[in-house]
Amino acid sequence: MRNLAVYRKWLTTGVIMTLAMALAFAGIGLYSPPAIPAVQAQGGDQPADTVELFAPFWETWDLIHENYVDPLDDDALVKGAMAGMIEAVGDPASTLAAPELPENVDSDETRFAPFWDLWAQIHESYHNLDDNLLMEGALSSMMASIGDPHTDYMDPITWEMVNAGMSGEYEGIGATVRQDENTGGLELVSIMQGSPAEKAGLQPGDQIVMVEGKDITDLRQDQIISQVRGPAGTLVRLGIARPGIEDIMKFEVLREKITVPTVTAEMLDGQIGYIRLNQFDFSTSAEMRTALEAIDANNLNGLILDLRGNPGGYLSTSIEVTSAFVITGAVLIERRPGSEFTHQVAGNAIAPDVPMVVLVDQGSASASELVSGALQDHERATIVGMPTFGKGSVQTWHQLSNGGGIRITISRWYTPSGRSVSEVGIEPDVLVPYEPKEISGLDDNQLEAALQVLNGTYQPTAAE
């Protein structure tokens, strides 16, 4: 028996990742500190010299069984682990085949006997293998076999990158992405204002399909990101598939150190306040309340809360943000098998009466959807923009003993009225597609629409 040091976060940021990378995994999220579980290493036919090597694997096995929201298929997990180990050998001509699993399994030791048979077979056929890569291949593929894009393994480099990104400073190209299940490319969900990606001419909807001249569509999401990330001042050459363009477009992007302010605020004409939240980290709520107080938000003619491109953050922060605008009632409903919990507003509203618009788009995920869905259900704000990302699950994050980490879906959340946003997102009350300036003649046509909604002058176009 041994204790596992755990770093856990509750997350709703999901498939979204920020290249190089702030807010990676998007999710995107809902975070809460956990109790530290005891982890029991597995035995059976495991070779004695692999006990320390496979500690992260068994930690993960226990954690997913303790926390995953749905029943698990243990045979599928073992098959996935064996497939991942074969793939990690890295031999395209390999004739290795995973042994058949036994029937009438009565213990994990029996279930994993074929796994260790395969381990022995690999080492009989190949020499000078990196056993750590074999273990990580088994671990990553086991997690992927669950079939949940928000439940996965991060190697130590990716884990460090993700957690460093949550500080709001990172080196990269400044875009949030998700991997397209059909093409394997990384779709750019949103481009950060003033970022290297924007300067290079990349657009939301673009898909990264090549890095440094090599096709990356067969790689895992974390593998692609590790190739795109890099030190500030260095170039990365990307091949981009753009909707409506037949040929692959080539871009050179100069990576930079990017600082993402969690909150920006300004006063617009007509006594309209504007607050933009770029993420939901620990400081966001306090910074937002300071900004609201500075502009005396509750006595303005209107307020715009901009959540476009915001991939998520902490559960406590999303509740606090909603509570600034709603006096009483539910913020979300969290459901696990056999249990349900309703999270209520904190009761410290600072701007409960000001007319309000929330701006959202396809890059607004998880915590952004939670806040906009709550404000929509309470009829507290008009939602303007495009349908949101569509992530209605909660993840817990755990650091493993090898320095890597996993995230596990532990529950699903619903708006106060009981709506799920999974796959469908939040549907705006006023649908406004983003149009570049050369088309709309405006610096930001969605922001202009939000102002018109507040002023009572908005007129939808024929296309809307």
VMD Tcl script that draws the C-alpha trace (Angstrom):
set ca {
  {0.00 0.00 0.00}
  {1.38 3.42 -0.82}
  {0.16 7.02 -0.87}
  {-0.11 8.83 -4.18}
  {0.52 12.57 -4.20}
  {-2.38 13.95 -6.16}
  {-2.99 17.24 -7.85}
  {-6.70 17.30 -8.69}
  {-8.86 19.80 -10.47}
  {-12.48 19.63 -11.47}
  {-12.64 20.58 -15.08}
  {-15.18 21.37 -17.75}
  {-12.70 22.50 -20.33}
  {-12.62 19.62 -22.55}
  {-11.26 18.83 -25.93}
  {-10.08 22.37 -26.27}
  {-6.37 22.88 -25.84}
  {-4.30 25.99 -26.15}
  {-1.23 25.48 -28.27}
  {1.94 25.54 -26.22}
  {-0.18 26.04 -24.11}
  {-2.44 27.89 -21.70}
  {-5.72 26.27 -20.83}
  {-4.78 23.06 -22.51}
  {-7.43 20.42 -22.26}
  {-9.64 22.92 -22.28}
  {-11.46 22.85 -21.05}
  {-11.08 23.63 -20.32}
  {-12.71 23.67 -16.24}
  {-14.33 22.98 -12.95}
  {-11.77 22.41 -10.21}
  {-11.85 21.31 -6.57}
  {-9.14 19.84 -4.27}
  {-9.49 16.12 -3.55}
  {-8.87 13.74 -0.76}
  {-5.63 11.82 -1.37}
  {-6.50 8.22 -2.21}
  {-4.42 5.23 -1.30}
  {-3.30 3.31 -4.36}
  {-2.74 -0.45 -4.32}
  {-0.15 -1.75 -6.79}
  {-1.22 -4.79 -8.82}
  {0.54 -8.14 -8.65}
  {0.04 -11.34 -10.59}
  {2.63 -12.24 -13.21}
  {4.16 -8.77 -13.33}
  {7.98 -8.99 -13.53}
  {9.61 -7.74 -10.36}
  {11.84 -5.32 -12.28}
  {8.79 -3.48 -13.67}
  {7.06 -2.65 -10.39}
  {8.46 0.87 -10.12}
  {8.18 1.47 -13.88}
  {4.47 0.58 -13.94}
  {3.51 2.49 -10.78}
  {1.80 5.27 -12.84}
  {-0.13 2.63 -14.78}
  {-1.56 1.03 -11.62}
  {-2.22 4.41 -10.07}
  {-4.30 5.21 -13.14}
  {-6.08 1.85 -13.05}
  {-7.21 2.49 -9.49}
  {-8.11 6.14 -10.07}
  {-10.35 5.53 -13.07}
  {-12.16 2.74 -11.25}
  {-12.68 4.98 -8.22}
  {-13.77 8.07 -10.15}
  {-15.05 7.47 -13.69}
  {-18.67 8.47 -14.14}
  {-19.81 5.40 -16.12}
  {-19.20 1.64 -15.75}
  {-15.88 0.50 -17.22}
  {-15.19 -2.50 -19.44}
  {-12.05 -3.99 -17.88}
  {-11.41 -6.33 -20.81}
  {-11.49 -3.34 -23.18}
  {-9.04 -1.51 -20.93}
  {-6.57 -4.42 -21.01}
  {-6.94 -4.82 -24.78}
  {-6.33 -1.10 -25.19}
  {-3.23 -1.29 -23.01}
  {-1.83 -4.19 -25.07}
  {-2.55 -2.38 -28.35}
  {-0.78 0.70 -27.04}
  {2.27 -1.29 -26.02}
  {2.52 -2.89 -29.48}
  {2.21 0.52 -31.10}
  {4.93 1.92 -28.82}
  {7.38 -0.68 -30.18}
  {7.42 1.51 -33.27}
  {7.88 -1.27 -35.84}
  {5.50 -0.94 -38.83}
  {6.41 -4.48 -39.90}
  {5.77 -5.98 -36.49}
  {3.95 -9.30 -36.36}
  {3.19 -8.94 -32.66}
  {-0.37 -9.83 -31.72}
  {-2.12 -9.31 -28.42}
  {-2.91 -12.61 -26.67}
  {-6.53 -13.56 -26.11}
  {-7.99 -12.62 -22.73}
  {-9.06 -15.42 -20.41}
  {-12.70 -16.19 -19.75}
  {-14.33 -16.16 -16.32}
  {-11.82 -13.70 -14.90}
  {-11.98 -13.49 -11.12}
  {-9.16 -11.02 -10.43}
  {-7.03 -8.31 -12.01}
  {-4.06 -10.65 -11.71}
  {-5.76 -13.17 -13.99}
  {-7.04 -10.47 -16.33}
  {-3.54 -9.04 -16.86}
  {-1.75 -12.37 -17.42}
  {-1.91 -11.92 -21.24}
  {-0.55 -8.40 -20.87}
  {2.61 -9.68 -19.17}
  {2.85 -12.50 -21.70}
  {2.92 -9.81 -24.38}
  {5.54 -7.86 -22.41}
  {7.77 -10.94 -22.41}
  {7.12 -11.57 -26.11}
  {8.09 -7.99 -26.98}
  {11.35 -8.25 -25.08}
  {12.16 -11.57 -26.70}
  {11.64 -10.06 -30.15}
  {13.22 -6.63 -29.61}
  {16.26 -5.38 -27.73}
  {17.25 -1.93 -26.49}
  {13.63 -0.80 -26.21}
  {12.68 2.17 -24.06}
  {10.52 0.47 -21.43}
  {9.15 3.81 -20.28}
  {7.73 4.40 -23.77}
  {6.12 0.96 -23.65}
  {4.53 1.76 -20.29}
  {3.31 5.16 -21.47}
  {1.96 3.61 -24.68}
  {0.00 1.09 -22.63}
  {-1.26 3.78 -20.25}
  {-2.26 6.25 -22.95}
  {-4.02 3.64 -25.08}
  {-5.81 2.18 -22.05}
  {-7.26 5.62 -21.31}
  {-8.19 6.14 -24.96}
  {-10.05 2.80 -24.99}
  {-12.65 4.30 -22.63}
  {-13.89 6.30 -25.60}
  {-14.19 9.59 -23.71}
  {-12.26 12.49 -25.31}
  {-12.08 14.17 -21.90}
  {-10.50 11.20 -20.12}
  {-6.86 10.78 -21.07}
  {-3.21 10.62 -20.08}
  {-0.67 13.46 -20.24}
  {3.03 12.64 -20.28}
  {5.26 14.66 -17.93}
  {6.10 17.28 -20.56}
  {2.46 17.82 -21.48}
  {1.42 17.89 -17.81}
  {4.01 20.55 -17.03}
  {2.98 22.54 -20.11}
  {-0.71 22.44 -19.20}
  {-0.20 23.50 -15.61}
  {2.27 26.23 -16.54}
  {-0.32 27.53 -18.99}
  {-2.86 27.96 -16.21}
  {-0.68 30.79 -14.87}
  {-1.68 32.80 -17.93}
  {1.87 32.96 -19.33}
  {3.23 30.53 -21.90}
  {5.24 30.31 -25.11}
  {3.42 29.34 -28.27}
  {1.19 30.51 -31.08}
  {-1.89 31.60 -29.11}
  {-4.78 29.47 -30.33}
  {-7.23 27.06 -28.74}
  {-7.78 23.84 -30.66}
  {-9.61 20.52 -30.67}
  {-8.75 17.40 -32.64}
  {-11.18 16.53 -35.41}
  {-12.25 12.91 -34.95}
  {-12.73 12.44 -38.70}
  {-9.63 14.09 -40.17}
  {-7.20 13.84 -37.26}
  {-6.26 17.49 -37.74}
  {-6.29 20.12 -34.99}
  {-9.10 22.60 -35.61}
  {-8.38 26.13 -34.47}
  {-11.40 26.95 -32.32}
  {-10.35 30.48 -31.42}
  {-7.41 32.77 -32.10}
  {-6.16 35.04 -29.34}
  {-6.16 38.73 -30.18}
  {-2.66 39.95 -31.07}
  {-1.26 36.41 -30.96}
  {1.32 34.92 -33.36}
  {-1.47 32.83 -34.89}
  {-3.48 35.98 -35.67}
  {-0.42 37.81 -37.04}
  {0.33 34.89 -39.34}
  {-3.20 34.97 -40.77}
  {-4.61 31.80 -39.21}
  {-8.38 31.74 -38.76}
  {-10.91 29.90 -36.58}
  {-11.98 26.77 -38.44}
  {-8.52 26.16 -39.91}
  {-7.12 22.68 -39.28}
  {-3.45 21.98 -38.63}
  {-2.66 18.85 -40.69}
  {1.11 19.22 -41.14}
  {3.94 20.38 -38.89}
  {7.37 21.02 -40.38}
  {6.29 19.38 -43.62}
  {5.12 16.13 -42.01}
  {1.55 14.80 -41.86}
  {0.44 14.72 -38.22}
  {-3.13 13.51 -38.60}
  {-2.30 10.00 -37.33}
  {-0.82 11.35 -34.10}
  {-2.52 11.88 -30.77}
  {-3.56 15.38 -29.81}
  {-0.82 15.76 -27.21}
  {1.81 14.55 -29.67}
  {0.79 17.16 -32.23}
  {0.78 19.92 -29.64}
  {4.27 18.99 -28.47}
  {5.45 19.59 -32.03}
  {3.66 22.91 -32.41}
  {4.80 24.31 -29.07}
  {8.28 25.71 -28.63}
  {10.45 28.54 -27.32}
  {9.57 32.16 -28.04}
  {11.41 33.52 -31.06}
  {11.41 30.24 -32.99}
  {9.42 29.46 -36.14}
  {6.99 26.62 -36.60}
  {5.87 25.73 -40.14}
  {2.27 24.59 -40.36}
  {0.23 23.01 -43.11}
  {-3.37 24.22 -42.85}
  {-6.56 22.79 -44.30}
  {-8.98 25.69 -44.63}
  {-12.69 25.18 -45.39}
  {-13.40 26.10 -49.01}
  {-9.73 25.92 -50.04}
  {-8.69 22.76 -51.89}
  {-4.93 22.93 -51.40}
  {-3.05 22.75 -48.11}
  {-2.00 26.27 -47.11}
  {1.50 26.87 -45.70}
  {2.10 29.22 -42.76}
  {5.17 30.17 -40.79}
  {4.31 31.25 -37.26}
  {6.82 32.94 -34.98}
  {6.22 31.66 -31.47}
  {6.06 34.26 -28.69}
  {5.73 34.46 -24.94}
  {2.08 35.24 -24.44}
  {0.49 36.75 -21.37}
  {-3.25 36.28 -21.20}
  {-5.00 38.75 -18.87}
  {-7.83 36.99 -17.14}
  {-10.06 40.10 -17.14}
  {-10.15 43.20 -19.32}
  {-12.63 46.05 -18.89}
  {-13.52 49.36 -20.51}
  {-16.32 51.85 -20.88}
  {-18.04 52.10 -24.25}
  {-20.13 54.95 -25.62}
  {-23.60 55.38 -24.16}
  {-22.61 54.38 -20.62}
  {-22.18 50.76 -21.63}
  {-19.69 48.70 -19.66}
  {-17.60 45.98 -21.30}
  {-16.00 43.10 -19.38}
  {-14.04 40.34 -21.15}
  {-13.11 37.11 -19.35}
  {-10.36 35.11 -21.05}
  {-10.46 32.23 -18.59}
  {-11.87 31.27 -15.20}
  {-8.86 31.03 -12.94}
  {-8.61 31.64 -9.19}
  {-8.19 35.41 -9.56}
  {-10.86 36.00 -12.22}
  {-13.83 36.58 -9.92}
  {-12.03 39.08 -7.69}
  {-10.59 40.93 -10.69}
  {-14.01 41.04 -12.35}
  {-15.68 42.39 -9.21}
  {-13.01 45.08 -8.92}
  {-13.66 46.06 -12.54}
  {-17.44 46.10 -11.99}
  {-17.02 48.32 -8.94}
  {-14.71 50.69 -10.84}
  {-17.32 51.30 -13.54}
  {-20.27 51.27 -11.09}
  {-21.76 48.53 -13.23}
  {-25.19 48.29 -11.64}
  {-25.90 51.95 -12.52}
  {-24.85 51.75 -16.17}
  {-27.18 51.77 -19.16}
  {-25.96 48.31 -20.05}
  {-23.20 45.74 -19.56}
  {-21.56 43.34 -22.03}
  {-19.87 40.21 -20.65}
  {-17.63 38.81 -23.40}
  {-16.94 35.07 -23.08}
  {-15.91 34.46 -26.70}
  {-12.98 32.09 -27.02}
  {-12.97 31.43 -23.27}
  {-12.32 27.68 -22.80}
  {-13.17 27.47 -19.10}
  {-11.64 27.30 -15.63}
  {-12.55 26.60 -12.03}
  {-15.99 25.55 -10.81}
  {-15.82 27.91 -7.83}
  {-14.93 30.79 -10.16}
  {-17.84 30.13 -12.50}
  {-20.24 30.13 -9.54}
  {-18.72 33.38 -8.23}
  {-18.96 35.03 -11.66}
  {-22.62 34.06 -12.02}
  {-23.29 35.21 -8.47}
  {-22.16 38.73 -9.34}
  {-25.26 39.10 -11.53}
  {-27.93 36.88 -9.93}
  {-29.31 37.39 -6.43}
  {-30.67 33.91 -5.72}
  {-31.19 30.53 -7.33}
  {-29.23 27.70 -8.91}
  {-26.09 28.05 -11.03}
  {-25.83 24.43 -12.18}
  {-26.90 20.89 -11.38}
  {-24.15 18.29 -11.07}
  {-25.10 14.64 -11.53}
  {-23.22 11.44 -10.82}
  {-24.59 7.90 -10.84}
  {-27.04 7.77 -7.96}
  {-26.52 11.35 -6.81}
  {-27.35 14.93 -7.74}
  {-26.18 18.23 -6.29}
  {-27.44 21.72 -7.10}
  {-24.88 24.52 -6.79}
  {-26.53 27.77 -5.64}
  {-25.42 31.36 -6.18}
  {-23.15 32.77 -3.49}
  {-25.57 35.54 -2.53}
  {-23.25 38.51 -3.06}
  {-24.54 40.02 -6.31}
  {-22.86 43.29 -7.28}
  {-24.65 44.01 -10.57}
  {-28.01 42.23 -10.43}
  {-30.09 44.87 -12.23}
  {-28.05 46.34 -15.09}
  {-29.34 45.31 -18.56}
  {-26.91 42.69 -19.75}
  {-25.69 40.88 -22.87}
  {-23.33 37.89 -22.88}
  {-21.23 37.36 -26.03}
  {-20.37 33.74 -26.90}
  {-18.99 31.79 -29.84}
  {-17.81 28.33 -30.83}
  {-14.75 28.76 -28.59}
  {-16.79 29.43 -25.45}
  {-16.54 26.16 -23.54}
  {-17.38 24.54 -20.24}
  {-17.29 27.19 -17.50}
  {-18.22 29.80 -20.14}
  {-21.21 27.67 -21.09}
  {-22.06 27.16 -17.43}
  {-22.21 30.91 -16.78}
  {-24.03 31.82 -19.99}
  {-26.50 28.94 -19.51}
  {-27.28 30.01 -15.95}
  {-27.78 33.65 -16.94}
  {-29.97 32.55 -19.84}
  {-32.12 30.27 -17.67}
  {-32.57 33.03 -15.09}
  {-33.51 35.41 -17.94}
  {-30.83 37.65 -16.52}
  {-28.99 38.30 -19.80}
  {-29.49 38.09 -23.54}
  {-27.02 35.68 -25.14}
  {-25.59 36.98 -28.43}
  {-23.22 35.33 -30.90}
  {-22.84 31.74 -32.06}
  {-23.63 28.35 -30.46}
  {-21.00 27.41 -27.89}
  {-18.59 24.48 -27.84}
  {-20.82 21.93 -26.10}
  {-19.07 20.39 -23.11}
  {-21.25 19.40 -20.19}
  {-19.01 17.11 -18.19}
  {-16.72 17.58 -15.19}
  {-13.20 16.19 -14.98}
  {-10.86 15.54 -12.10}
  {-7.11 15.86 -12.68}
  {-4.48 13.76 -10.89}
  {-0.73 13.98 -11.07}
  {1.02 10.61 -11.25}
  {4.24 9.48 -9.66}
  {6.16 9.76 -12.96}
  {5.37 13.49 -13.26}
  {2.65 12.96 -15.84}
  {-1.05 13.13 -15.13}
  {-4.54 12.01 -16.06}
  {-7.95 13.60 -16.26}
  {-11.09 11.60 -15.61}
  {-14.74 12.46 -16.25}
  {-16.45 12.23 -12.87}
  {-19.85 13.86 -13.43}
  {-22.05 15.73 -15.86}
  {-23.51 19.16 -15.32}
  {-26.78 20.77 -16.40}
  {-28.12 24.31 -16.47}
  {-30.58 25.35 -13.71}
  {-33.50 24.31 -15.92}
  {-31.95 20.87 -16.45}
  {-30.50 21.38 -19.94}
  {-27.39 19.49 -21.01}
  {-24.97 21.39 -23.23}
  {-23.03 18.27 -24.28}
  {-22.55 18.21 -28.04}
  {-25.12 21.00 -28.57}
  {-23.78 23.94 -26.58}
  {-25.71 27.04 -25.60}
  {-27.94 28.39 -28.35}
  {-27.78 32.22 -28.39}
  {-30.97 34.24 -28.06}
  {-29.64 36.40 -30.90}
  {-27.64 34.47 -33.48}
  {-24.86 36.60 -34.98}
  {-22.11 34.94 -37.06}
  {-18.75 36.69 -36.87}
  {-17.92 38.60 -40.05}
  {-14.43 40.00 -40.75}
  {-14.13 43.75 -41.18}
  {-13.75 43.47 -44.96}
  {-17.23 41.90 -45.06}
  {-19.08 43.69 -42.27}
  {-17.26 47.03 -42.39}
  {-17.01 46.84 -38.57}
  {-14.10 46.06 -36.29}
  {-16.34 43.59 -34.43}
  {-19.81 42.97 -35.83}
  {-20.81 40.73 -32.90}
  {-19.92 43.42 -30.36}
  {-21.83 45.93 -32.45}
  {-24.86 43.60 -32.39}
  {-24.57 43.34 -28.60}
  {-24.61 47.14 -28.32}
  {-27.68 47.31 -30.55}
  {-29.47 44.69 -28.45}
  {-28.85 46.80 -25.35}
  {-29.96 49.96 -27.14}
  {-33.08 48.29 -28.55}
  {-32.02 48.99 -32.15}
  {-30.93 45.53 -33.27}
  {-32.42 44.34 -36.56}
  {-31.53 40.84 -37.74}
  {-30.34 40.49 -41.32}
  {-32.23 38.37 -43.80}
  {-29.64 35.60 -43.39}
  {-30.33 35.43 -39.66}
}
mol new
graphics top color blue
foreach p $ca { graphics top sphere $p radius 0.5 }
foreach p [lrange $ca 0 end-1] q [lrange $ca 1 end] { graphics top cylinder $p $q radius 0.2 }
display resetview
